[in-house]
Amino acid sequence: MRHRVKGQRLNRSMGHRNALRRNLITELFRHERIRTTRAKASAIRGAAEKLITLAKRGNAVEEEAKSVHARRLAAARLNDPTIVQKLFDEIAPRYVDRPGGYTRMIKIGPRVGDAAEMVLLELVEE
């Protein structure tokens, strides 16, 4: 039984799963839209939205130390420092008035090779 077990395993080891999560979230913020399987998209969607919320709160704080702390927390979860800068300077200010729901999943049908359910995971435009 999987009671109280957090996250999805995606048939990968812990290190592979963490690397996959970092890469997918980084590419989502870089391109603002990615095409992936439904299982992977639902596995990273919550983490991506939490990073956007972290960036919003980091920008709203008046104390410089807390703002730097928020950037460091985001950098620990992403691969690229330029993406961290984009997250705080471009992406988070878009959603200042939005209380949540920053991403959208659009089903695009099965993949040709193995019929895996594919989706577009994108940032919501305002």
N, C-alpha and C positions, 0 to 999 in steps of 0.2 A: 504494500500500500504506500502511496506517495503523500500521505498526510503531511502538511506543513513543509513541503519541500519546495523551495523557491526556484523559479526559473525553469527553462527548458533545456534539455541535455543535447538535443539535435544530433545524437549518435556521434559525439566527439568527446575527446578528452578535455580536461579543464583548461589546459593551456591553449589548445586549438580553439576551443569555444570562446575564450577571452580574446584571442587574436582576431577571430572572425567578427566578434561584436565590435571591437575597436575599429577594424577596417570598414565595416559596413556603416557605422555611425559617422566616421570621418568622411567617407564618400558621400553619404547623404547630405552632410553639411557643405561639402565642396560643390556638388552638382545640384543640390536641392531637390533631386529626384533620382531614385535608383530603381532598377528592375531586378527583383529577386523572388525567391519562393515565399509562399505565404507563411510558412513556419518560421523562416529566418526573419521576415519582416515583423511578425508579431512578437518575436523574441527580443528585437532591438527597439521596438517602438516606444516602450515605456522608458527605457534608458535615455533615448534621444530627447524625449519630452522633458525628462528630469534635468538634462543638461541645459535645455533652453530656459527652464525655470530658474536654474542656478545662475545663468547669465543675466536674466532679468533682475534677480535680487542683487547680484553683484554690481550691476550698473546703478541700481537705485540707492545703494548704501552711500552715505556721505563720508564715512571713514575710509581712508585710503588703504589701511591695513586689511579691512574686511573685503574690499574690492580685489586686492592682490590675492587674498586667500581663496576667493571664489575662482579666480583665473587659474590658480595652481591646482585646485580640485578638478577643474575642467581639463587642464593639461595632463593630469594623471590618468584620465579616462580616454584621451584622444591621442592619435599618433603624431599629429603635425601641429607645430606652434602657430603656423599661419592660419590654420583652421580655427584654433582657439581665438585668435584675433578677429577673424571673420564672425565667429559666433557672438562675441561680445559687442563688436562694433556695427555689424550689419544685420544679423539675424534677430538677436534679442530685442533691439529697439522696435522692430516691426510688430512685436506681440505685446507691447506694454499694456494695452487696454484689453487684451484677450486673457481670460482666466484659465485657459488650458485648451487642449485639443489642437496642437500645433501641426499634427501630421494627418495624412489621409492615405488610406489604402484603396487602390482601384484594382479590381480583378481584371486580368487581361487574358485569361484562358490557360489551358494546359501547355506545358513545354513539349516540344516535338519529340525529344529523345526519350523521356521517361514519364511523360504525362503529369509531371509535378505541377501543382497549381501555382501559377505565377501572378504577381501583383506589382503595381507601381506604388512605391512608397514615396510620398512627396510632402514637402512642407506646404502648408496651406497659405495661399495668397490672400492678402487683405486689400 
